[in-house]
């Protein structure tokens, strides 16, 4: 069996990397260590590179069709990894999950109608609702001692009070790392079906689940729920190909699928990215051994961060990491206001993270860290935090 080396550091500078090359645009410098946007610092598998090399060797990038083999390969992955048996007529291919979410908002709701989300949450969720002139309704997750849970009473009350038409679920949840349990999913689905709310489930991080947690595809719960949901998936997070722009969306209800197809047609782009299709095929066909080793490496990174925080940063807590390669840290005991906290990580620790408040006001006092990087890079980041932390609390001690 081939052993993959995730410790190897790859220089991503001067590749038009949003994560590494555009620091000036975001108010950072080249001295800041970037652990923010959700892509990984690991090269893709050779099979993805080889399939793209073959296309490049021809040198023609014409319009690309979708073969039966593409659907077959995606379907096999979904069934093997997630016990999700899909049908060909359910599938739509979009340039990304955010694009798919925006299309769903427009396909299944009207201007001024309400869409509910669970905050703090991935910031494009806000944009696809607000930019399409829909009413944003928030059902904040309940945070208690390092864990998040659903406020079901608030969830149903908000749906009724605002005549909500759509629920956008993020599972696994970005940024808090929650993997919703079967019981939580069933209860939310019952509420949505009771009030005729369509559920759009963003499951892009579904391949990154930390044991003993289990990811459950929403459509797998039962046939009634299956007919009320849109399942959004992509190989982009799993295999680090976000720049190739391909996502696979599944809509079991063919009446909803028809409406969704009509919306995609209204948007114009009907062709697919030839390199993205090829990369997805190669990833799902050959990438499982790489992914299995990667998941072990990422879990070790999570364990390293948790141990480091516990030993060195008593006023910071790691929120229970159940899924994704994004960790969510609770810094409220540091005694800094939101502006001071963001400045601490940016100006003192010299890190480029995602401040918690970009995910909504419920994220104030938190930071999101991308741990999909080499251990040496992660160690450098954690030591920068420790140095800045020790200076901060040494100075506070002297003041008092």
N, C-alpha and C positions, 0 to 999 in steps of 0.2 A: 504494500500500500504506500502511495506517495505521501510524504510528510511535508506539509506546507509551513513556510517560515513567516509567521506574522510579526516576528521581532525585527525583521528587516525594515530599515527606514528608507522610504522613497521620497525623493525631493520633488515636490509638486509645484514649486515656484516656476513662473514663466510658462505655464500651461493654460493660461486664462482660467485658472481655478478661482471660483468665487470665494472659496474658503481661504486661500493663501495669497492671491494676487491683487485683491481689491480692498485691501485694508484701509487705504486713504479715503475711499468712498464712504466708509463706515466710521471714520474718525479714529482709526487705530494706526499703529506704526508697524514697521517690519520687526520690531522687538517684541511685539505681542505674540504669544503662542496661541494659535487658533484651535479651539475645541468647541466650535459652535455649530454651523450648518450640518444637517444630517446626511453627510456622505462619509465614507470610510477612507482611511489612509492606506488601504491594502490594494495592491494590483489585482485585476480580475484574473480568472483562471486562463490558462493557455488556450483552452478550446474556444473561449470567446474571442481572444486575440486572433487566433488562427482563422476563424470563420470571417472575421472582418478583413484580415489580410487577403483572403481569397477574393472578396468583393473589390478591395482596393487594387488588386492585381489586374482586374478587368478594366478598372478605371472609368466605369460608366455608372452613374447613380440615378437611374431612371425610376419610373413609377414601379411600385412593388405590390404584388398581390399577396393574399393570405392563403396558404395551402392548407389542405386537410391535415397535413403533418403538424402544422403549427398548432391547430386546435387540439389534436391528439396529444401532443407533448405537454401543452399547458394543462389539459384535463388530467393526464396521468400524474403530473406533479400535485395538483390540487387533491386528487384522491389519495395518493400515497402519503403526502405530508399532513393533510388536514381532513381526510375522510370526507371530502366534499366532492360529490359526484355531479359533474356539470354536463349540460347538454349544449350542443353546438349552437342551437338557435338562441341560447341565453346570452351569448358572448358579444360584447362590443369592445373595440380597441380604440383607446384614446391616447393623446400625447402625454398624459399624466393623470394622477388621481385628482389633483386640484382642478384641472380642466374638467374632469368627470363630475366632480362635486358641483361646479358652477353650472354645467349642463343639466344636472339633476334638479337643481333649484329652479331653473327656468322651465324645465319640462313638466314639473309636477306641482308647481305653485304659481300664483299670479302676483303681480306687483302689489305691495302692501300686505300680503299675507305673511303669516308668522312661521318662523323656522327656529327650532330649539336646539341648543348645544349645551355641553357640560363643561363648564369652565373650572380652572384655567385650561386653555386648549390651544392647539396649533393655530397660529395667527391667521393663516389663509381661510380658516373657517369663518372668521368675522368678515373677511373681504368678499367671499362668494355670496354672502347674505346681503351685506350692506351695499355692495357695488351693483347688485341686481335689484335694488329697491324693494327688498323684503324686510319685514320686521324681525329684528334679532331678539330672541328670548333666551335668557340664561337660566340654567339649572345647575348652580354651583355644586361641585362635589364637596362632600363633607371631609374635612381633614382632621384626623385625630391620632396623635402619637405615632407619626410615621406612616400612616395608612390612609387611603382614600376610600370612601364608600358613597353610595347613591342616596340622595334625599328623595325617596319615592313619593312622599306626600307633596313636596314642592314640585316634583316632576309632573305629577298628574294635575295638580292645581294650576300650574302655569299653562299646561296644554289646554285645559278647559277655559281658563280666564282669557287666553289670547287666541283661542280658536286655531291652535297650531296645526299646520298641514304637513310638516316634515320634521323629522328628528335626524340630525347628523351625528352619528355615533363614531367615536374614535376608539378602536379596540384592536390591539393594545393601545393604551392611551398615551398620547404625546401632548404634554411633556412629563406627566406624573409617573409614567411607567406602569400603570395599573392594567392588569389583565382581568377582565370582568368574568365573574363566575357564571356557571350555568344558571344558577338560581337568580342572579341579578339580571341576566339577559332575558330570561323567561318573564320575569316580573315587568321589566320595561316593555317587552314586546306585547304582553297582555294589555298594558295600559294604552299602548299605541294602537293596537287593533281595536280596542274598545272605542276609541275616539277617531278611528279612521285616519291615523297618522302614518304616512309613508316613512320607512326607515332607510336611510342611506348609511351603510356601514363601511367606514374607511378602515380596512384591515391590511394596510400596506406593510405594517411591521409584524405580520402574523408569523413569520419564520424565526423571529427572535423572542422566544419565551424561555424564561428561567424556571427550571424545575423547582418545586413540584407543580407549578402552575400549568394549566392546559388552555390552549386557545381553542375556542369553539366558534366555527363559522356560523354566523347568525342564521343563515338559511337552513342549517342542519337541525335546528331545534324542533320544528314540526312543519307540516305542509301549510298550515294557515299563516305562520310567520313567514315562511318562504315566499308566499305570494304577496307579501307586503314589503319586501326588502330589495335593495340594490346592494350588491357586494362589490366593493372596490379593492382590487389587488394589483400588484405590480412586481416585477423582478428587480426593480431599481434599487430599493434599500438592501434587499437580500444579497445581490450580486454586484453592487456598487456601479450601476450603469444608469444613474439618474439622468446624465447628459444625453442619453440615447433616446429618451422620450417614448416610452411604451408602457401602457397599462392595460390590464385585462379586467373588464367590468362584466359582471354576471347579473342578469335580470330574469329570474324564473317566470315571473308573470308576463306573458307575452303581450297583454294589452299595455302594461307599463313599458315593456321593451319597445313597442311600436311608437309610443309617445316620445321615448328617449331617442330613438333613431331619427324621428322627425326633427327633434331639437338639434341633434348633431348635424343634420343636413342643413338646417338654417344657419349654422355657424360657419359653414363653408368648407373647411379642410376635410377632405374625404379620403385622402391617401395616407399611407403610413410611412414611418421612417424605416428605410430598408435596413440600415445598420441596427436599429433597435429590434426589429423582428428577428434578424439573424442572431443577435446577442441573446435575446430571450430564449430562442430555441436551444442554443448551445448551453446556456446556463441551466435550464431545466433538464436537459438531457445528460449533461456531464458534471454538474456542479455540486451534487449532493455530498460527496466525500469532503470537498473543500468547505462546504457550509457546516458540516458536522464538526470539523476541527476548529473552524472559526468560532462557533458557538461556545466551545470549551474555552478558547482563548479569551473571548469577551467576558464569560462568567468569571474567569480568573482575574480579569481586569476589574470587574465589579467587586470581587472579594478583596482585591488589593486596596481599592479606594475605601471600602467600608472599614477595613482594618486600620488604614492610615488615619482616617477621620477619628475613629474611636480612640486611637493612641495619642493623637497629636492635636486634635481640634475639638475640644469638648463642647464648644458653643455652636458647633455645626452638626446637623443630623442628616444622615442619608435616608431619604424616603424609601420605603420598602420597594426594591427594584424587582418587579415581576416580569417585565418584558421590555423590548426595544434595546438599543445600545446607547440610549440617552438616559443619564441619571439626573435626578432632581434632588437638590440639596436644600435643606431648611436652615437658613442662617439667621432666623429671627432672634435667637438668644444672643447674637453678637451685639445687640443694642444699637444698631445703626438704622437710620431711616432709609427709605428705599433709594434715594439719590446717593447717600453716603455708601450704601452697600454696593451699588453698581460701580461707584468710583473706587471702592476698595479693590475689587477684582480687576478693574481696568487699569487704574493708575498705580496701585501699590503692588499687586500680584503680577501685573503685566500679562494678563490672560484675556483672550477674546472668547467670552462665553455668551450664552443667551440669557440676558437678565430676565428674571421671572415675570416682570410686569409686561413684557411684550406678549405674553399669553393671556393677558387680562389682569385687572386689578387684584384678582384672587391670587395672582402669582407674586405679589409684592413680598419681599423677604426671602425669596427663593432664587436659585440659579440653576440653569440647565447645562450639563457638561456632556459632551460627546466623547465616550470612552473607546470608540472604534479607531484606535490608533496604537502604535507600538507601545510596549510597556515602558521603554526608556522615555518616550515622549510624555506618557502619563505620569511617570515618576517626576519628571522635570516640572510638570504643572503642579503636582501636589506639593512639591517642595517649595515652589514659589508661593503657594498659598500659605504654607507653614511659616515661611520667613516673614511675610507681610502680617500674618496673624500674630506671631510672637512680638513683632515690633508694636503693633497696635495695642495689644493688651499689656505689654511692658510699660508703654507710655501712659496708658490709662491708670495702671497701678501706681506709677510715680505721681500722677496728678492727685490721686486720692490719698 
